[in-house]
Amino acid sequence: MDKKNLPGQLNADYYRRKNLTSTESNINPTALGTMAPPPPPPHHHHPPPHHPNPPHETARAMANVGPPPPPPPPPGQPPLPPHMRSHHQQKPPKPPPPPHHGVVRRLATKAKKFAGKTLRVGGAAVGFVAAVNLGIHYYESKQVEDFFGPIVMDDDDDDDDDTNNDSFKTQQPKYRKRVLVLPFDSLKIIEHRKPGSITDMESFQPLLDRNKQPTITMEAKELVSILHAAASDPTISSLYATFGEGMRFPVGTAHVEEIRNAVRIFNESHRVHRDPNVKHEPLFAMMRNGDPKPSYAFGYGYDWNEYFLASAFSYVHLQGRGNLHLFGCVAQNTFFGGMLDKYGIKAHVFRHGQYKNAPSFLTEKKYSSAHLENVKSMTSSLNNTIRTCIETSRPMNFDNVMWQSIFDYGSLTSSNSEEIGLVDFTPPVDPLHSLLGFNSRKEAEKRKKKQKKKESLSQSSVNEGVSGEKAGDLSEEEKTVSMLGLHESFSKFNATHEVSLVKYKQMLNKNAKLESRRKQLNNTLQKLSETSTATSMILSSLGFEFDGAPSKREKVAVVTVDGNINSALSYDIIRSLRQIKRDKHVKCMVLRVNSGGGSVVSSEAILEEMKLLNKPVICSMSNAAASGGYYIAMNSEKIFAQPTTLTGSIGVFGVKLDASKWAKSYGVRSDCYPHGSHAAAMNPLTPLTTGTKENIARIVLDYYDYFKSIVATRRFLSDEQVEEVAQGRVWTGEQAKEVGLVDALGGLDRAISYAKAAHTNSDEVEIEHWPRSSFRLEDLPKLISGQPSSDVDFAQALLAVTMGLEDNVKSGSVEQLLKNLTELKFAEKPHFMLTIDEKTALDLIMDGE
């Protein structure tokens, strides 16, 4: 055996055992032609080993079982000759790529897979959200259509016994007959939901305490809008107001006037008025299809302000044992001058205007002559306005003697009230639910009768009741109605279902949301149709028709100033004004004021910000727009006020409290070392000095002169005319129009109508309300615990402080005494106020504004 050729033979055996899949066709013939012929195989003394299986079977068997292959040939070994290569021999595997290329490729592959998965999941999520939104949209559309749409009936369901005109029947759709219930006994009417208020959460109060009567909080403009919508809604056939034992939450007279006007529009829904916000004679109202809609008010008793509201309804009902407490208007003021003198506390008031009476509760013991004169004038004007409104709504004509007799008589019984025409009906119980049941039963009987007539049943079966009752049997509702006696006022009451105020508001909001979506879709499609003719033709083939250019987007912003004008309120108003200024779609602003005034500097900040608005401003006054409330309205081109609005009070005052005498009586002494003569002047334990007195008086006079100057400039009055109507005097809206302080009488709707007509060119104008309402989570514990907001009576607050001083001195609690002194400290700076409200004045003093 030639050992020199042994490695080659071993090499050949190795490749045979490996049995690679490459064939001779894969060998380059050109390369083989250049190779030298191989030497003949060496002769072996022993025959080659016998393989029981063919080469490919051996390879398959060795691939599955058997010992591992021998190591590869050593380096420098010549390649295997072609005739020794197997037909199943494979190419050697390619070397792996460099390590760094593999890492990048793996990362890129993973990123590609992740991106694809994210796109698939995101696409599915978008599709799911779109499907949910479409489902919600369809559900809400169906709800709105079922609520406001006509009734779907059979061919013979709408047959009328008195009408056989088929053409008339097809032209007149039939709607549900509902009565809208207004629960004034549990309704809290406010001017505006303040940012961070919890009024929206009061609907959850019954869940927290089931023993409490639920409270419905609603803005006055929301209630007015609901009544306007009900007037034109064919599904609302009547109104029903419940007053219970009285309104738990007092309503301002200006708010009552706006609600009364909305009820009047409902009662006259069969007419189309030239301006629905102004009362016109019937000559100026065009008739339209339909009959007048009735409205009802029921209560266990009414006072003067409640009857002022109830008299606007078509019929006023009073419980059989109820009473009318019509005593007229009253103004009540509490004076603490004597109490403060008792405790040795002196309030030094600096004011300009003899009628600036807001700080009088700190200094006086009773009405001064100027204060009493202003109160008499104001209450007489309010009383006369309310009397005139009642006489206009009710079919009666009382002279001054009759009204004075009613005021002096006292409480009127139900029989007395019905006898002189103040009420229409005195049922023993609220008849609403009995009437609804009675009407529903009549409708059911009518449908049953028509159905049986259609089926041509026997007369015996026709006489059977709807629910199997015998003829002549009365239901509970019929018995109640029979007991009450069907009063003639219910002859037009045809409602069969009631709808609550909250439910109706929710459905109106859904309808408004759907209309907004439709308008947005219509505007988008109209813009697409203008891009190309092909798009327009496609949209037209789908049934979308567009007339003219898309409407311009124009807005009227309504900014509400509600409550004491302090730093917090001015911050919200100024922030809203700056956002309105940046909105180019806002063409006009309506300033809605419901404030008796507040801080001078806060009022000035709001007024100066409105001067920078560069947009026209229309002012609408609510219950009160006096002092600081009138001050901020001086940049308005037109001012609207209700006849019962309290306005004017052009005057300024400042207060310096001096408790040094009280401190001295208990041995309390306060020392200080000021670097200026006025550094400790406002400390309540520092007596009033001549320098402090002159300083405060000079500042108050400067504010007063500036107030009068802007009134003279904006109202086109001379200085003498302004001085005559100023001096801190409070005017009603009707009086203010006569003296030139306001331009016209009317509510918020009339101010908005004027703004649209004067400063917009579009038929559809969007109304935005500012400041935006919001809810803070930190306010939720107050709601759950039932704690009041900060509406504590100012008399209780002042009594708590002063009485606490003496009680703690007697008990020897020095720590509590010092705490009360700190509470009495108020502020270290002078505070000057523009307000007509005693509580507002005390709050500003306590807050140091």
C-alpha positions in Angstrom: 0.0 0.0 0.0 1.4 3.4 -1.1 1.2 5.5 2.0 1.9 8.6 -0.1 -1.6 8.3 -1.7 -3.3 7.3 1.6 -4.6 10.9 2.4 -6.0 11.2 -1.0 -7.9 8.0 -0.7 -9.1 8.9 2.8 -10.2 12.2 1.3 -12.2 10.5 -1.4 -13.8 8.2 1.1 -14.8 11.2 3.2 -16.5 12.9 0.3 -18.3 9.7 -0.7 -19.6 9.3 2.9 -20.7 13.0 2.9 -22.6 12.5 -0.4 -23.0 16.2 -1.2 -25.8 17.1 -3.5 -23.7 18.9 -6.2 -23.6 17.2 -9.6 -21.2 17.2 -12.5 -23.4 19.6 -14.3 -22.5 22.2 -11.7 -18.7 21.8 -12.4 -17.3 24.3 -14.8 -16.2 22.3 -17.9 -13.7 25.0 -18.9 -12.0 24.6 -15.5 -12.0 20.8 -16.0 -10.4 21.1 -19.4 -7.4 22.9 -18.1 -6.8 20.3 -15.4 -4.2 17.5 -15.9 -5.5 14.0 -16.2 -5.5 12.3 -12.8 -3.1 9.5 -12.1 -4.6 6.0 -12.2 -6.0 4.8 -8.9 -3.5 2.8 -6.9 -3.8 -1.0 -6.7 -4.9 -2.3 -3.3 -4.2 -5.8 -2.1 -7.6 -5.8 -0.3 -10.8 -5.1 -2.1 -12.6 -1.8 -1.2 -15.0 -2.0 1.6 -18.5 -3.3 0.6 -21.4 -0.8 1.0 -24.7 -2.6 1.3 -26.6 0.5 0.2 -26.2 2.8 -2.7 -24.3 6.0 -2.1 -27.3 8.2 -1.7 -28.9 5.8 0.7 -25.7 5.6 2.6 -25.6 9.4 2.8 -29.2 9.5 4.0 -28.6 6.8 6.6 -25.4 8.5 7.8 -27.2 11.8 7.9 -29.6 10.3 10.4 -27.4 7.9 12.3 -23.8 6.9 12.5 -20.6 8.4 13.6 -19.7 12.0 12.9 -17.8 12.7 9.6 -14.0 12.8 9.6 -12.3 16.1 9.8 -11.8 18.1 6.6 -8.7 17.5 4.6 -5.6 19.4 5.7 -4.7 22.6 4.1 -2.8 22.3 0.7 -4.6 19.1 -0.3 -5.6 19.2 -4.0 -9.3 19.2 -4.8 -11.1 16.0 -5.5 -11.0 14.9 -9.2 -14.3 15.2 -11.2 -14.7 11.4 -11.7 -14.5 10.9 -7.9 -17.2 13.6 -7.1 -20.7 12.4 -6.2 -23.8 13.4 -8.3 -25.5 14.5 -5.0 -22.7 16.6 -3.9 -23.7 20.2 -2.6 -21.8 23.4 -2.9 -20.1 24.4 0.3 -22.1 26.9 2.3 -21.3 30.6 1.9 -19.3 32.2 4.7 -21.5 34.2 7.2 -21.6 38.0 6.8 -19.6 40.2 9.1 -21.0 40.3 12.6 -21.8 44.1 12.6 -23.8 43.7 9.3 -25.9 40.9 10.9 -26.8 43.0 14.0 -28.0 45.9 11.8 -30.0 43.6 9.6 -31.6 42.0 12.6 -32.5 45.3 14.1 -33.9 46.6 10.8 -36.0 43.4 10.5 -37.4 43.7 14.0 -38.2 47.4 13.4 -39.9 46.6 10.2 -42.0 43.9 11.9 -42.8 46.2 14.8 -43.8 49.0 12.5 -46.1 46.7 10.5 -47.7 45.4 13.6 -48.2 49.0 14.9 -49.8 50.0 11.7 -52.1 47.1 11.8 -53.1 47.6 15.4 -53.4 51.4 14.8 -55.5 50.9 11.7 -57.7 48.5 13.6 -58.0 51.0 16.5 -58.9 53.8 14.2 -61.5 51.6 12.5 -62.9 50.6 15.8 -63.1 54.2 17.1 -64.7 55.3 13.8 -67.2 52.4 14.0 -68.1 53.4 17.6 -68.5 57.0 16.7 -70.7 56.1 13.8 -72.7 53.9 16.0 -73.1 56.6 18.6 -74.0 59.1 15.9 -76.7 56.7 14.5 -78.0 56.0 18.0 -78.3 59.7 18.9 -79.8 60.5 15.5 -82.4 57.8 16.1 -83.1 59.1 19.6 -83.6 62.7 18.4 -85.7 61.5 15.5 -87.9 59.4 17.7 -88.2 62.3 20.3 -88.9 65.2 18.0 -90.2 63.4 14.9 -93.8 62.6 13.9 -95.6 59.4 15.0 -95.4 56.6 12.5 -99.0 55.3 12.1 -101.0 52.9 10.1 -103.3 54.1 7.3 -106.4 54.3 9.6 -104.7 55.4 12.8 -104.9 59.0 11.9 -108.6 59.0 10.9 -110.5 61.7 12.6 -114.2 61.4 13.3 -114.8 64.9 12.1 -112.5 65.0 9.1 -112.6 62.8 6.0 -110.3 64.8 3.7 -107.6 62.4 2.7 -105.4 65.1 1.2 -105.6 67.1 4.4 -104.5 64.1 6.4 -101.5 63.4 4.3 -100.3 67.0 4.6 -100.6 67.2 8.4 -98.2 64.9 10.3 -99.2 63.8 13.8 -96.9 64.4 16.7 -96.8 63.2 20.2 -98.5 65.4 22.8 -96.2 66.2 25.7 -96.3 68.7 28.5 -93.0 70.3 29.6 -92.8 70.5 33.4 -90.9 73.4 35.0 -90.1 72.6 38.7 -89.5 76.1 40.0 -89.7 74.7 43.6 -86.4 72.9 43.1 -84.9 75.0 40.4 -81.8 77.1 41.1 -81.5 79.8 38.5 -78.0 81.4 38.2 -76.5 83.9 35.8 -73.4 81.9 34.8 -71.5 78.8 35.9 -68.2 80.1 37.2 -64.9 78.3 36.2 -64.4 75.6 38.8 -67.9 75.6 40.1 -69.6 72.4 41.2 -73.1 73.3 40.0 -73.0 70.6 37.3 -72.4 68.0 40.0 -75.5 68.8 42.0 -77.4 66.2 39.9 -75.6 63.6 41.9 -76.8 65.0 45.3 -79.8 62.7 45.5 -77.5 59.7 45.2 -75.5 61.0 48.2 -78.5 61.8 50.3 -81.9 60.4 49.2 -83.7 62.4 51.9 -82.9 65.7 50.2 -85.1 67.2 47.5 -83.1 67.2 44.2 -81.8 70.5 43.0 -81.6 71.5 39.4 -79.2 74.2 38.7 -79.6 76.1 35.4 -78.5 79.3 33.9 -81.2 81.8 33.1 -80.2 82.0 29.4 -80.5 78.2 29.2 -84.0 78.2 30.6 -85.0 81.0 28.2 -83.6 79.0 25.2 -85.4 75.9 26.3 -88.7 77.8 26.4 -88.1 79.3 23.0 -87.4 75.9 21.6 -90.6 74.5 23.2 -92.6 77.3 21.6 -91.7 76.0 18.1 -91.7 72.3 19.0 -94.8 70.6 17.7 -94.3 67.8 20.3 -94.7 70.2 23.2 -98.4 71.1 23.5 -98.3 72.9 26.9 -96.2 74.1 29.9 -96.8 73.2 33.5 -94.9 75.0 36.3 -94.8 73.7 39.8 -94.1 76.1 42.7 -94.8 73.8 45.6 -94.6 75.6 48.9 -92.4 78.3 47.4 -89.2 78.7 45.5 -86.3 77.4 47.6 -83.8 79.6 45.7 -84.7 83.3 45.2 -84.7 84.5 41.6 -83.6 88.1 40.7 -86.3 90.3 39.2 -84.5 90.8 35.9 -84.2 87.0 35.5 -88.0 86.7 36.3 -88.6 89.3 33.5 -86.6 87.3 31.0 -88.4 84.1 31.9 -91.8 85.8 31.8 -91.0 87.0 28.3 -90.1 83.5 27.2 -93.4 82.2 28.6 -95.2 84.9 26.7 -93.5 83.7 23.4 -94.7 80.2 24.2 -98.2 81.3 24.8 -98.2 83.2 21.5 -96.5 80.4 19.5 -99.2 80.7 16.9 -97.8 84.1 15.9 -94.5 85.1 14.3 -93.2 88.3 15.9 -91.0 90.9 14.3 -88.8 90.7 17.3 -89.7 88.0 19.8 -87.7 89.7 22.5 -89.9 92.8 22.6 -93.6 92.9 23.4 -95.6 94.1 20.5 -99.3 94.6 19.8 -101.0 91.8 17.8 -100.9 94.2 14.8 -97.2 93.6 14.4 -97.5 89.8 14.7 -98.3 87.6 11.7 -100.4 84.5 12.2 -99.1 81.0 11.5 -100.5 77.5 11.6 -101.5 76.1 14.9 -103.4 77.2 18.0 -102.1 79.0 21.0 -100.4 76.7 23.4 -101.7 76.8 27.0 -99.4 77.1 30.1 -100.2 76.4 33.7 -98.8 77.3 37.1 -99.7 75.4 40.3 -98.5 76.1 43.8 -99.5 75.7 47.4 -98.8 79.4 47.9 -97.2 82.4 46.2 -95.4 85.5 47.5 -95.0 88.7 45.6 -92.0 87.7 43.5 -93.3 84.2 42.9 -96.7 85.5 41.7 -94.8 87.9 39.5 -93.4 84.9 37.6 -96.6 82.7 37.8 -98.8 85.4 36.4 -97.1 85.1 33.0 -98.7 81.6 32.5 -102.1 81.3 30.9 -103.7 79.8 34.0 -102.7 80.2 37.7 -103.8 77.5 40.0 -103.6 77.6 43.8 -104.1 74.7 46.2 -107.4 74.8 48.0 -105.9 75.6 51.4 -103.1 77.8 50.0 -102.7 81.5 50.3 -101.4 84.5 48.3 -98.9 86.6 50.2 -99.0 89.7 48.0 -97.3 92.4 50.2 -95.4 94.3 47.6 -91.7 95.0 47.3 -89.5 95.4 50.4 -86.0 96.6 51.0 -84.3 95.4 54.2 -81.0 96.7 55.6 -79.2 95.7 58.8 -77.1 98.3 60.7 -74.3 97.4 63.0 -73.2 100.9 64.1 -74.6 100.6 67.6 -73.0 97.1 68.1 -69.6 98.3 67.0 -69.9 101.3 69.3 -70.6 98.9 72.2 -67.4 97.0 71.5 -65.4 100.1 71.0 -64.8 99.7 67.2 -65.1 102.7 64.9 -65.6 102.4 61.2 -64.3 105.6 59.4 -66.0 105.8 56.0 -64.8 108.2 53.3 -67.3 108.5 50.4 -68.3 110.9 47.7 -72.0 111.0 47.0 -74.7 111.3 49.7 -76.5 108.3 48.3 -73.5 106.0 48.4 -75.1 103.9 51.2 -73.3 100.6 51.0 -70.9 101.3 54.0 -73.8 102.7 56.1 -74.3 99.4 57.8 -70.9 99.9 59.6 -71.6 103.5 60.8 -75.4 104.1 61.1 -78.0 102.8 63.5 -80.9 103.4 61.1 -81.7 104.9 57.7 -80.3 108.3 57.0 -82.6 110.7 55.1 -80.6 110.3 51.8 -80.6 106.5 52.2 -84.3 106.4 52.9 -85.0 108.6 49.9 -83.1 106.3 47.6 -84.7 103.2 49.0 -88.3 104.6 48.6 -87.6 105.7 45.0 -86.1 102.3 44.1 -88.8 100.1 45.6 -91.6 102.2 44.3 -90.3 101.9 40.8 -89.9 98.1 41.2 -93.4 97.8 42.7 -95.0 99.7 39.9 -93.2 97.7 37.2 -94.3 94.4 38.7 -97.9 95.6 39.0 -97.9 96.7 35.4 -96.6 93.3 34.2 -99.2 91.4 36.3 -102.0 93.5 34.9 -100.8 93.0 31.4 -100.7 89.2 31.9 -103.9 88.7 33.9 -107.4 89.7 32.8 -107.9 92.3 35.5 -107.8 96.1 35.9 -106.9 97.2 39.4 -106.4 100.8 40.3 -103.9 102.1 42.9 -106.5 101.9 45.6 -107.2 98.3 44.9 -103.6 97.3 44.9 -102.9 99.2 48.1 -105.9 97.4 49.7 -104.4 94.0 48.6 -101.0 95.0 50.0 -102.5 96.0 53.3 -105.0 93.2 53.7 -102.5 90.5 54.3 -102.6 86.9 53.1 -105.4 86.1 50.7 -107.2 82.7 50.9 -107.7 80.6 47.8 -111.4 81.6 47.6 -110.6 85.3 48.0 -107.9 85.0 45.3 -110.2 83.2 42.9 -113.0 85.7 43.6 -111.1 88.8 42.6 -109.4 87.1 39.6 -105.9 86.6 40.9 -106.1 82.8 40.3 -108.2 80.7 38.0 -108.7 77.4 39.8 -108.2 76.0 43.4 -107.9 72.2 43.2 -107.2 70.3 46.4 -104.2 68.4 44.9 -101.9 68.8 41.9 -104.1 67.6 39.0 -101.2 67.1 36.4 -100.8 63.3 36.7 -104.5 62.7 36.8 -105.0 64.7 33.7 -102.2 62.9 31.9 -103.7 59.5 32.8 -107.2 60.7 31.8 -105.9 61.9 28.4 -103.9 58.7 27.8 -107.0 56.6 28.6 -109.1 58.6 26.1 -106.5 58.2 23.4 -106.3 54.5 24.1 -110.0 54.2 23.9 -110.1 56.1 20.7 -107.5 53.8 19.1 -109.3 50.7 20.4 -112.5 51.9 19.0 -111.0 52.6 15.6 -109.3 49.2 15.6 -112.5 47.4 16.5 -114.4 49.4 14.0 -111.9 48.4 11.3 -112.2 44.8 12.2 -116.1 45.0 12.2 -116.5 43.4 15.6 -119.8 42.9 17.3 -121.4 45.7 19.3 -121.0 43.8 22.5 -117.2 43.6 22.1 -117.1 47.2 21.1 -118.7 48.2 24.5 -115.9 46.4 26.4 -113.3 48.6 28.0 -109.8 48.9 26.9 -108.4 46.7 29.6 -111.4 44.5 30.0 -113.4 46.8 32.3 -117.1 46.9 32.0 -118.9 49.9 30.4 -119.4 52.6 32.9 -116.4 51.7 35.1 -114.1 54.6 35.9 -110.4 54.5 36.2 -108.6 56.1 39.1 -107.6 59.0 36.9 -111.2 59.5 35.8 -112.4 59.4 39.4 -109.8 62.0 40.4 -110.7 64.2 37.5 -114.4 63.8 38.3 -113.7 64.7 41.9 -111.7 67.8 40.9 -114.2 68.9 38.3 -112.8 69.4 34.8 -112.2 73.1 34.9 -112.5 75.0 31.7 -108.8 76.0 31.9 -108.0 72.3 31.0 -110.2 72.3 27.9 -107.1 72.8 25.8 -104.9 70.5 27.8 -104.4 67.5 25.4 -101.0 66.2 26.6 -100.7 62.5 27.2 -97.1 62.4 28.4 -94.9 64.6 30.5 -91.2 65.4 29.8 -88.9 66.7 32.5 -86.9 69.9 32.1 -83.6 67.9 32.4 -84.7 65.4 29.8 -85.8 68.0 27.4 -82.5 69.9 27.8 -80.5 66.8 27.1 -82.5 66.1 23.9 -82.0 69.7 22.7 -78.3 69.4 23.3 -78.1 66.2 21.3 -80.1 67.8 18.5 -77.8 70.8 18.5 -74.7 68.6 18.4 -76.1 66.6 15.5 -76.9 69.8 13.6 -73.4 71.1 14.2 -72.0 67.9 12.8 -74.2 68.1 9.7 -73.1 71.7 9.1 -69.5 70.8 9.4 -69.9 67.9 7.0 -71.8 70.0 4.6 -69.2 72.8 4.6 -66.4 70.2 4.1 -68.2 68.6 1.2 -69.0 72.0 -0.3 -65.3 72.9 -0.2 -64.4 69.6 -1.9 -66.9 70.2 -4.6 -65.2 73.5 -5.5 -61.9 71.8 -6.0 -62.8 70.1 -9.3 -65.8 69.5 -11.6 -65.4 65.7 -11.3 -65.7 65.9 -7.5 -68.8 68.1 -7.8 -70.4 65.7 -10.2 -69.7 62.7 -7.9 -71.2 64.6 -4.9 -74.2 65.6 -7.0 -74.8 62.0 -8.1 -74.8 61.0 -4.4 -77.5 63.6 -3.7 -75.5 66.4 -2.3 -76.6 69.8 -3.6 -74.9 73.1 -2.7 -76.4 76.5 -3.3 -74.1 79.4 -3.4 -70.8 79.9 -1.6 -70.3 78.4 1.9 -71.4 80.7 4.7 -68.9 82.7 6.5 -68.0 81.7 10.0 -69.0 84.6 12.2 -69.3 84.7 16.0 -70.7 86.8 18.8 -68.9 86.4 22.1 -70.9 86.8 25.3 -68.7 87.6 28.3 -70.5 87.3 31.7 -69.3 89.3 34.7 -71.2 87.6 37.6 -70.6 88.4 41.3 -68.2 90.6 43.2 -65.6 92.2 41.0 -62.4 91.2 42.7 -59.0 90.1 41.6 -60.1 86.5 40.9 -63.0 87.5 38.7 -61.0 90.2 36.9 -58.4 87.5 36.1 -60.9 85.3 34.4 -62.5 88.1 32.5 -59.2 89.5 31.2 -58.0 86.1 30.1 -61.3 85.6 28.2 -61.0 89.1 26.6 -57.5 88.3 25.3 -58.6 85.0 23.8 -61.6 86.8 22.1 -59.2 89.5 20.8 -57.1 86.8 19.0 -60.2 85.2 17.4 -60.7 86.8 14.0 -64.1 85.2 13.6 -65.6 87.2 16.6 -67.2 90.2 15.1 -68.8 91.6 18.2 -68.9 91.1 22.0 -71.8 91.3 24.3 -70.9 92.2 27.9 -73.4 90.6 30.3 -73.2 92.2 33.8 -74.8 90.8 36.9 -72.8 92.5 39.6 -73.4 95.1 42.3 -69.7 96.2 42.0 -66.5 95.5 43.8 -62.9 96.7 43.9 -61.9 99.9 42.1 -58.7 98.5 40.7 -60.3 95.3 39.5 -63.0 97.2 37.7 -60.5 99.5 36.1 -58.4 96.5 34.9 -61.5 95.0 33.1 -62.4 98.4 31.6 -58.9 99.1 30.3 -58.7 95.6 28.8 -61.9 96.1 26.9 -60.6 99.3 25.4 -57.8 97.2 23.8 -60.3 94.7 22.4 -60.7 96.6 19.1 -64.2 95.0 18.6 -67.6 96.6 19.2 -69.1 96.0 22.6 -72.8 95.8 23.5 -73.8 95.7 27.2 -76.7 93.7 28.7 -77.5 94.3 32.3 -79.0 91.5 34.4 -80.4 91.8 38.0 -77.8 94.4 38.9 -75.1 96.4 37.1 -74.3 99.1 39.6 -71.3 101.0 40.8 -68.4 98.8 39.6 -70.8 96.9 37.4 -71.8 100.1 35.7 -68.2 101.3 35.6 -67.0 98.3 33.4 -69.9 99.0 30.9 -68.6 102.4 29.9 -66.9 101.1 26.8 -70.2 99.9 25.3 -71.7 101.5 22.2 -75.2 100.5 23.4 -76.5 99.5 26.9 -79.6 97.3 27.4 -81.3 96.8 30.8 -84.5 95.3 32.2 -87.0 97.6 33.8 -86.2 96.0 37.2 -82.4 96.1 36.8 -80.6 98.0 39.6 -77.9 100.2 38.0 -76.1 103.5 38.5 -74.6 104.1 41.9 -71.9 106.3 40.5 -69.8 106.8 43.6 -66.7 105.6 45.5 -66.0 104.9 49.2 -63.2 103.8 51.4 -63.2 102.3 54.9 -60.7 102.5 57.8 -61.5 100.4 60.9 -60.3 101.6 64.3 -60.4 99.1 67.1 -57.9 100.9 69.4 -60.6 101.8 71.9 -61.7 98.2 72.3 -58.1 97.1 72.6 -57.4 99.6 75.3 -60.4 98.6 77.3 -58.9 95.0 77.6 -55.3 96.1 78.1 -54.2 95.3 74.6 -51.6 97.7 73.1 -50.0 97.7 69.7 -46.7 99.4 69.1 -44.9 99.9 65.8 -42.0 101.8 64.3 -43.0 103.0 60.8 -40.5 104.5 58.4 -43.3 106.5 56.9 -46.3 108.3 58.5 -48.8 106.0 56.7 -47.0 102.7 57.1 -49.2 101.4 59.9 -52.2 103.6 59.1 -54.5 100.7 58.1 -53.8 98.5 61.1 -57.2 98.3 63.0 -55.4 98.9 66.3 -53.9 102.1 65.0 -56.1 105.2 65.6 -57.0 107.4 62.7 -54.7 110.3 62.2 -55.2 113.6 60.4 -52.6 112.6 57.7 -54.4 109.2 57.1 -57.7 111.0 56.9 -56.5 113.4 54.3 -54.8 110.7 52.3 -57.8 108.5 52.0 -60.2 111.4 51.2 -57.9 112.6 48.4 -57.8 109.1 46.8 -61.5 108.7 47.0 -62.1 112.1 45.4 -59.7 111.3 42.6 -61.6 108.0 41.8 -64.9 109.7 42.0 -63.9 112.5 39.5 -62.5 110.0 37.1 -65.7 107.9 37.3 -67.8 110.9 36.5 -65.6 111.9 33.6 -65.9 108.6 31.8 -69.6 108.6 32.3 -69.9 112.1 30.8 -67.7 111.0 27.8 -69.4 107.7 27.0 -73.0 108.8 27.8 -72.7 112.2 26.1 -73.7 114.1 29.2 -72.4 117.3 30.7 -70.6 117.4 34.1 -73.7 119.0 35.7 -76.0 116.3 34.3 -73.6 113.5 35.5 -73.4 115.0 39.0 -77.2 115.2 39.2 -77.6 111.4 38.4 -74.4 110.4 40.3 -73.7 110.8 44.0 -74.0 107.1 44.5 -77.7 106.9 43.7 -79.2 103.6 42.6 -81.6 103.6 39.7 -83.9 100.9 38.3 -83.5 100.2 34.6 -86.7 102.1 33.8 -85.5 105.1 35.7 -82.0 104.8 34.2 -83.4 105.0 30.7 -85.2 108.2 31.5 -82.1 109.9 32.9 -79.9 108.7 30.1 -77.8 106.0 31.8 -79.0 103.2 29.5 -80.1 103.2 25.9 -82.9 100.6 25.7 -85.0 98.1 27.7 -84.5 94.4 27.0 -82.8 91.3 28.1 -79.8 89.3 26.8 -81.6 88.0 23.8 -82.4 91.4 22.6 -78.8 92.5 23.0 -77.6 89.5 21.0 -80.1 90.2 18.3 -78.9 93.8 18.1 -75.3 92.7 17.9 -76.1 90.2 15.1 -78.0 92.8 13.1 -75.5 95.6 13.5 -72.1 93.8 13.2 -72.5 90.5 11.3 -73.4 89.7 7.7 -74.2 86.0 8.1 -77.6 84.4 8.6 -76.2 81.8 11.0 -74.0 83.3 13.7 -72.3 81.2 16.4 -72.8 82.4 20.0 -69.9 81.7 22.4 -70.1 82.2 26.1 -67.2 83.3 28.3 -65.6 82.5 30.7 -65.6 78.8 30.0 -67.1 76.6 32.7 -64.9 73.9 34.2 -65.0 71.5 37.1 -62.1 71.0 39.6 -61.7 67.7 41.4 -60.7 69.5 44.6 -64.3 70.9 44.7 -65.8 67.4 44.9 -65.3 66.9 48.7 -67.3 70.1 49.3 -70.2 68.7 47.4 -70.1 65.4 49.2 -69.8 66.9 52.6 -72.6 69.4 51.8 -70.5 72.4 52.9 -71.8 75.8 51.6 -69.6 77.8 49.2 -68.8 81.2 50.8 -72.3 82.6 50.8 -72.5 83.1 54.6 -74.6 86.0 55.6 -72.4 89.0 56.3 -74.2 89.8 59.5 -73.4 86.3 60.9 -69.7 86.8 59.9 -69.4 90.2 61.6 -71.3 89.0 64.7 -69.1 85.9 64.9 -65.9 88.0 64.9 -67.1 90.7 67.4 -68.8 88.3 69.8 -65.9 86.0 69.7 -63.6 88.8 70.8 -65.4 89.4 74.1 -66.1 85.7 74.8 -62.4 84.8 74.4 -61.3 87.7 76.6 -63.7 86.6 79.4 -62.6 82.9 79.1 -58.9 84.0 79.2 -58.0 82.3 76.0 -55.2 84.6 74.8 -54.3 82.3 71.9 -57.9 82.5 70.5 -58.0 86.2 71.2 -54.9 86.8 69.1 -56.4 84.6 66.4 -59.5 86.8 66.3 -57.4 89.9 66.3 -55.6 88.5 63.3 -59.0 88.0 61.6 -60.0 91.5 62.4 -56.8 92.9 61.0 -58.2 92.9 57.5 -55.4 94.4 55.4 -52.3 96.6 55.6 -53.3 98.8 52.6 -56.3 101.1 51.9 -59.3 99.5 50.2 -61.6 101.5 48.0 -64.8 100.1 46.7 -67.4 100.6 44.0 -70.4 98.5 45.2 -74.0 98.8 46.4 -74.0 95.5 48.4 -73.1 95.4 52.1 -71.9 91.8 51.9 -69.7 92.6 49.0 -68.2 95.5 50.9 -67.5 93.3 53.9 -66.0 90.6 51.8 -63.7 93.1 50.1 -62.6 94.5 53.5 -61.9 91.0 54.9 -60.0 90.1 51.7 -58.0 93.3 51.7 -59.1 94.3 48.2 
